[in-house]
Amino acid sequence: MTDINAKYNQADALKDEGKLDEAIALLNEILEEDANHSISHFALAVLYGRVGQHDKAVEHGETAVELDPTDPFSYTAMSVTYQRAYAGTGDESFIQKAEFAMEKSRQVGEQQRMGG
């Protein structure tokens, strides 16, 4: 697992340097090793959105939510991904999905506050 964490940190540094394609490639390598590495899916959702590959951004964001469905932040991040996909494509279906994801974030957060 340490190797995956080191690769993730390297991908994060590449992102910070503006080397988005290299960061994307490294994150995909991580997912070849561990398809359930949710933070890599989240990172790819952001990076694919930045490079205008909104279908891939949405795909990775949705996978991350599936992997971590009890974290309200997962849904908030997914809402942002949908909003960016709408901005990049003009596809209004992403607005409805963004609103649903934000509502789900509120619901999951409320369930956690209520203790279950």
C-alpha atoms as a printed R data frame, in Angstrom:
    type eleno elety resid chain resno       x      y       z
1   ATOM     1    CA   MET     A     1   0.000  0.000   0.000
2   ATOM     2    CA   THR     A     2   2.901  2.355   0.650
3   ATOM     3    CA   ASP     A     3   3.794  2.192  -3.040
4   ATOM     4    CA   ILE     A     4   0.285  3.331  -3.961
5   ATOM     5    CA   ASN     A     5   0.466  6.199  -1.459
6   ATOM     6    CA   ALA     A     6   3.831  7.278  -2.888
7   ATOM     7    CA   LYS     A     7   2.410  7.189  -6.413
8   ATOM     8    CA   TYR     A     8  -0.617  9.175  -5.320
9   ATOM     9    CA   ASN     A     9   1.616 11.816  -3.726
10  ATOM    10    CA   GLN     A    10   3.670 11.948  -6.929
11  ATOM    11    CA   ALA     A    11   0.488 12.378  -9.006
12  ATOM    12    CA   ASP     A    12  -0.625 15.171  -6.671
13  ATOM    13    CA   ALA     A    13   2.727 16.917  -7.138
14  ATOM    14    CA   LEU     A    14   2.433 16.570 -10.931
15  ATOM    15    CA   LYS     A    15  -1.034 18.125 -10.741
16  ATOM    16    CA   ASP     A    16   0.371 21.040  -8.722
17  ATOM    17    CA   GLU     A    17   3.061 21.525 -11.398
18  ATOM    18    CA   GLY     A    18   0.374 21.700 -14.072
19  ATOM    19    CA   LYS     A    19   1.390 18.367 -15.600
20  ATOM    20    CA   LEU     A    20  -2.172 17.119 -15.759
21  ATOM    21    CA   ASP     A    21  -1.688 14.424 -18.406
22  ATOM    22    CA   GLU     A    22   1.178 12.910 -16.429
23  ATOM    23    CA   ALA     A    23  -0.854 13.031 -13.217
24  ATOM    24    CA   ILE     A    24  -3.790 11.356 -14.964
25  ATOM    25    CA   ALA     A    25  -1.531  8.592 -16.288
26  ATOM    26    CA   LEU     A    26  -0.093  7.924 -12.831
27  ATOM    27    CA   LEU     A    27  -3.523  7.868 -11.192
28  ATOM    28    CA   ASN     A    28  -4.696  5.368 -13.789
29  ATOM    29    CA   GLU     A    29  -1.654  3.224 -12.945
30  ATOM    30    CA   ILE     A    30  -2.753  3.260  -9.306
31  ATOM    31    CA   LEU     A    31  -6.228  2.095 -10.312
32  ATOM    32    CA   GLU     A    32  -4.717 -0.761 -12.296
33  ATOM    33    CA   GLU     A    33  -3.144 -1.906  -9.022
34  ATOM    34    CA   ASP     A    34  -6.150 -1.116  -6.815
35  ATOM    35    CA   ALA     A    35  -9.420 -0.371  -8.609
36  ATOM    36    CA   ASN     A    36 -11.008  0.558  -5.253
37  ATOM    37    CA   HIS     A    37  -8.602  3.409  -4.433
38  ATOM    38    CA   SER     A    38 -11.381  5.977  -4.047
39  ATOM    39    CA   ILE     A    39  -9.146  9.017  -3.626
40  ATOM    40    CA   SER     A    40  -7.597  8.314  -7.030
41  ATOM    41    CA   HIS     A    41 -11.077  8.189  -8.548
42  ATOM    42    CA   PHE     A    42 -11.865 11.549  -6.921
43  ATOM    43    CA   ALA     A    43  -8.621 13.031  -8.231
44  ATOM    44    CA   LEU     A    44  -9.335 11.733 -11.724
45  ATOM    45    CA   ALA     A    45 -12.820 13.238 -11.603
46  ATOM    46    CA   VAL     A    46 -11.231 16.635 -10.973
47  ATOM    47    CA   LEU     A    47  -8.404 16.247 -13.489
48  ATOM    48    CA   TYR     A    48 -10.520 14.869 -16.311
49  ATOM    49    CA   GLY     A    49 -12.864 17.805 -15.763
50  ATOM    50    CA   ARG     A    50  -9.952 20.214 -16.049
51  ATOM    51    CA   VAL     A    51  -8.863 18.732 -19.373
52  ATOM    52    CA   GLY     A    52 -12.398 18.746 -20.761
53  ATOM    53    CA   GLN     A    53 -13.016 14.991 -20.637
54  ATOM    54    CA   HIS     A    54 -16.275 15.324 -18.750
55  ATOM    55    CA   ASP     A    55 -17.574 11.814 -19.456
56  ATOM    56    CA   LYS     A    56 -14.498 10.344 -17.783
57  ATOM    57    CA   ALA     A    57 -14.737 12.872 -14.954
58  ATOM    58    CA   VAL     A    58 -18.309 11.828 -14.235
59  ATOM    59    CA   GLU     A    59 -17.449  8.129 -14.521
60  ATOM    60    CA   HIS     A    60 -14.647  8.397 -11.949
61  ATOM    61    CA   GLY     A    61 -16.689 10.611  -9.644
62  ATOM    62    CA   GLU     A    62 -19.577  8.165  -9.666
63  ATOM    63    CA   THR     A    63 -17.206  5.274  -8.973
64  ATOM    64    CA   ALA     A    64 -15.740  7.160  -6.013
65  ATOM    65    CA   VAL     A    65 -19.235  7.706  -4.591
66  ATOM    66    CA   GLU     A    66 -20.029  4.005  -5.014
67  ATOM    67    CA   LEU     A    67 -16.849  3.139  -3.131
68  ATOM    68    CA   ASP     A    68 -17.572  5.562  -0.282
69  ATOM    69    CA   PRO     A    69 -21.370  6.029  -0.102
70  ATOM    70    CA   THR     A    70 -21.446  6.968   3.589
71  ATOM    71    CA   ASP     A    71 -19.283 10.088   3.225
72  ATOM    72    CA   PRO     A    72 -21.322 13.262   2.604
73  ATOM    73    CA   PHE     A    73 -18.267 14.837   0.967
74  ATOM    74    CA   SER     A    74 -18.402 12.150  -1.741
75  ATOM    75    CA   TYR     A    75 -21.747 13.490  -2.867
76  ATOM    76    CA   THR     A    76 -20.668 17.117  -2.575
77  ATOM    77    CA   ALA     A    77 -17.638 16.394  -4.761
78  ATOM    78    CA   MET     A    78 -19.878 14.572  -7.230
79  ATOM    79    CA   SER     A    79 -22.193 17.569  -7.380
80  ATOM    80    CA   VAL     A    80 -19.248 19.797  -8.263
81  ATOM    81    CA   THR     A    81 -18.161 17.311 -10.941
82  ATOM    82    CA   TYR     A    82 -21.646 17.393 -12.448
83  ATOM    83    CA   GLN     A    83 -21.682 21.198 -12.351
84  ATOM    84    CA   ARG     A    84 -18.353 21.349 -14.160
85  ATOM    85    CA   ALA     A    85 -19.574 18.801 -16.697
86  ATOM    86    CA   TYR     A    86 -22.592 21.024 -17.345
87  ATOM    87    CA   ALA     A    87 -20.365 24.084 -17.744
88  ATOM    88    CA   GLY     A    88 -18.147 22.194 -20.173
89  ATOM    89    CA   THR     A    89 -20.862 20.541 -22.239
90  ATOM    90    CA   GLY     A    90 -24.074 22.520 -21.811
91  ATOM    91    CA   ASP     A    91 -25.869 19.227 -21.121
92  ATOM    92    CA   GLU     A    92 -28.641 20.258 -18.736
93  ATOM    93    CA   SER     A    93 -29.082 16.725 -17.382
94  ATOM    94    CA   PHE     A    94 -25.946 17.383 -15.331
95  ATOM    95    CA   ILE     A    95 -27.754 20.151 -13.410
96  ATOM    96    CA   GLN     A    96 -30.425 17.752 -12.167
97  ATOM    97    CA   LYS     A    97 -27.748 15.221 -11.231
98  ATOM    98    CA   ALA     A    98 -25.800 17.933  -9.368
99  ATOM    99    CA   GLU     A    99 -28.877 18.904  -7.381
100 ATOM   100    CA   PHE     A   100 -29.616 15.259  -6.551
101 ATOM   101    CA   ALA     A   101 -26.029 14.708  -5.380
102 ATOM   102    CA   MET     A   102 -26.198 17.771  -3.094
103 ATOM   103    CA   GLU     A   103 -29.474 16.543  -1.608
104 ATOM   104    CA   LYS     A   104 -27.927 13.117  -1.057
105 ATOM   105    CA   SER     A   105 -24.974 14.806   0.675
106 ATOM   106    CA   ARG     A   106 -27.389 16.544   3.053
107 ATOM   107    CA   GLN     A   107 -29.258 13.289   3.716
108 ATOM   108    CA   VAL     A   108 -26.110 11.284   4.428
109 ATOM   109    CA   GLY     A   109 -24.744 14.059   6.648
110 ATOM   110    CA   GLU     A   110 -28.009 14.182   8.575
111 ATOM   111    CA   GLN     A   111 -27.978 10.392   9.027
112 ATOM   112    CA   GLN     A   112 -24.477 10.645  10.464
113 ATOM   113    CA   ARG     A   113 -25.481 13.441  12.844
114 ATOM   114    CA   MET     A   114 -28.446 11.346  14.002
115 ATOM   115    CA   GLY     A   115 -26.103  8.456  14.738
116 ATOM   116    CA   GLY     A   116 -26.790  6.037  11.985
